Amino acid sequence: MKIFPAIDIKDKKCVRLVKGDFDNKTEYEMSPVEQAGKYKHYGFKNLHIVDLDGALTGMIVNLNIIKEIVSKFDLKIEVGGGVRNFESIQKYIDAGVEKVILGSAAIKDKNFLKKACEKYPNKIALGLDAKDGYLSVSGWKESSNQLTLDYLKEVNDYGVSRLIYTDINRDGMKQSPNFDETMEVAETSNCPVIISGGVLSIDDIKKAKNLKNVEGIIVGKAIYDGDIQLEELVKEDA
């Protein structure tokens, strides 16, 4: 089970949102670079970064911060938020990230996802953010009217290397992830799945370990709020 501590960047700060609501955010004192260093210090190997400014504007905003994190710490980083074209993908790959997450652009244009997977084999992760079974796009500000599983079946053979599934209703709520829906997604998906949204405790991590085709889990607010201690969490990271 890969543990992905999360860093969400907004206005050059680490923030956490509740259910993706930009008006309901908590800012934290530690800078994104300092936070990444802390994760590295504790022994984590993977990192999940979201450029929230990018998600809102549709373009990469915090590339320099992410470049600094990549260059300073030997971490396998997946990054998303505002990746809408090949130029943005290339910038992140040139910066040295392990996976580039496509979300809104891939949902709105399946052909873009297909071409990206062909052009950048084993580098593209698909971010599926769902609310009540339907996919959301544009920083979760609008629904796509597409059912998650229907969309997944349509793109399942495109060559995506990783799928990140987030239940928006659980994100930032610390009510445990939506394991039932995640299992449905994992059973359907041709590639391994990362669970995101709602992690409350180490018990959630242990439960995730028993799920088929689940590669890892993203932990955000529970770390920042002190519900999960990093010493305890890193023991589950394999």
Residue pairs with C-beta under 8 A, 6 or more apart in sequence:
1 205
1 208
1 209
1 214
1 215
1 216
1 217
1 236
1 237
1 238
2 45
2 46
2 194
2 215
2 216
2 217
2 237
2 238
3 44
3 46
3 205
3 216
3 217
3 219
3 233
3 234
3 236
3 237
4 46
4 47
4 48
4 78
4 194
4 216
4 217
4 218
4 219
5 39
5 44
5 46
5 47
5 48
5 218
5 219
5 220
5 223
5 230
5 233
6 48
6 49
6 50
6 218
6 219
6 220
6 223
7 14
7 32
7 35
7 36
7 47
7 48
7 49
7 50
7 69
8 14
8 15
8 16
8 17
8 49
8 50
8 52
8 220
9 15
9 32
9 49
9 50
9 51
9 52
9 53
9 62
9 65
9 66
9 81
10 22
10 25
10 27
10 52
10 53
11 53
12 31
12 32
12 62
12 65
13 27
13 28
13 31
13 32
14 27
14 28
14 30
14 31
14 32
14 35
14 224
15 25
15 26
15 27
15 28
15 52
16 25
16 26
16 28
16 172
16 220
16 221
16 224
17 24
17 25
17 52
17 171
17 172
18 24
18 25
18 171
18 172
18 173
19 140
19 168
19 169
19 171
19 172
19 173
20 129
20 136
20 139
20 140
20 168
20 171
20 172
22 52
22 56
22 139
26 221
26 224
28 35
28 224
30 38
32 49
32 62
32 65
32 69
33 65
33 68
33 69
33 72
36 47
36 69
36 72
36 73
36 75
37 72
37 73
38 230
39 47
39 73
39 75
39 230
40 73
40 74
40 75
42 230
42 231
42 234
43 234
43 237
44 75
44 230
44 234
44 237
45 75
45 76
45 237
46 75
46 76
46 77
46 78
46 216
46 237
47 69
47 75
47 76
47 77
47 78
48 77
48 78
48 79
48 164
48 194
48 196
48 218
49 66
49 69
49 77
49 78
49 79
49 80
49 81
50 79
50 80
50 81
51 60
51 61
51 62
51 66
51 79
51 80
51 81
51 82
52 81
52 139
53 61
53 62
53 81
53 82
54 60
54 61
54 62
54 81
54 82
54 83
55 80
55 81
55 82
55 103
55 104
55 138
55 139
56 82
56 139
57 82
58 82
58 84
58 104
58 138
59 82
59 84
59 88
60 82
60 83
60 88
60 91
60 92
61 82
63 91
63 92
63 95
66 77
66 79
66 92
66 95
66 97
67 95
67 96
69 75
69 77
70 77
70 95
70 96
70 97
71 96
76 98
77 96
77 97
77 98
77 99
78 97
78 98
78 99
78 100
78 101
78 125
78 162
78 164
79 92
79 97
79 99
79 100
79 101
80 100
80 101
80 102
80 103
80 125
80 127
80 164
81 101
81 103
82 88
83 89
83 92
83 100
83 101
83 102
83 103
83 105
84 104
84 105
85 105
86 115
86 116
86 119
88 100
89 100
89 102
89 116
89 119
89 120
89 123
89 124
92 100
93 100
93 120
93 123
98 123
99 123
99 124
99 125
99 161
99 162
100 120
100 123
100 124
100 125
101 125
101 126
101 127
101 164
102 112
102 113
102 116
102 124
102 125
102 126
102 127
103 126
103 127
103 128
103 129
103 137
104 137
104 138
104 139
105 112
105 113
106 112
106 113
106 116
106 126
106 127
106 155
107 128
107 135
107 137
107 144
107 146
107 151
108 137
108 144
110 154
110 155
110 158
113 124
113 126
113 155
113 158
113 160
114 155
114 158
114 159
116 124
117 124
117 158
117 159
117 160
117 161
118 159
121 159
121 161
122 161
123 161
124 159
124 160
124 161
125 160
125 161
125 162
125 163
125 164
125 194
126 155
126 160
126 162
126 163
126 164
126 191
127 164
127 166
128 135
128 148
128 151
128 152
128 163
128 164
128 165
128 166
128 185
129 135
129 136
129 137
129 140
129 166
129 168
130 136
130 148
130 165
130 166
130 167
130 168
130 181
131 140
131 143
131 167
131 168
131 169
132 169
133 147
133 148
133 149
133 181
134 143
134 144
134 145
134 146
134 147
134 148
135 143
135 144
135 146
135 147
135 148
135 151
136 142
136 143
136 144
136 168
137 143
137 144
140 168
144 151
148 165
148 181
148 185
149 184
149 185
149 188
152 163
152 185
152 188
152 189
153 188
156 188
156 189
156 190
157 190
160 190
160 191
161 191
162 191
162 192
162 193
162 194
162 215
163 185
163 189
163 191
163 192
163 193
163 194
164 193
164 194
164 196
164 218
165 181
165 182
165 185
165 186
165 193
165 194
165 195
165 196
166 196
166 197
167 177
167 178
167 181
167 182
167 196
167 197
167 198
168 197
169 178
169 197
170 176
170 177
170 178
170 197
170 198
171 196
171 197
171 198
172 197
172 198
172 220
172 221
173 198
174 198
174 199
174 200
174 221
174 222
174 225
174 227
175 198
175 200
176 198
176 199
176 200
176 201
176 204
177 195
177 196
177 197
177 198
177 199
177 204
177 208
177 217
178 197
178 198
179 195
179 207
179 208
179 211
182 193
182 195
182 211
182 214
183 211
183 212
185 193
186 193
186 211
186 212
186 213
186 214
187 212
187 213
189 213
192 213
192 214
192 215
192 216
193 213
193 214
193 215
194 214
194 215
194 216
194 217
194 218
195 208
195 211
195 214
195 216
195 217
195 218
196 217
196 218
197 218
198 204
199 205
199 217
199 218
199 219
199 220
199 221
199 222
199 228
200 222
200 227
201 222
201 227
201 228
202 228
202 232
202 233
202 236
204 217
205 217
205 219
205 233
205 236
206 236
208 214
208 217
209 236
219 228
219 233
221 227
222 228
223 230
223 233
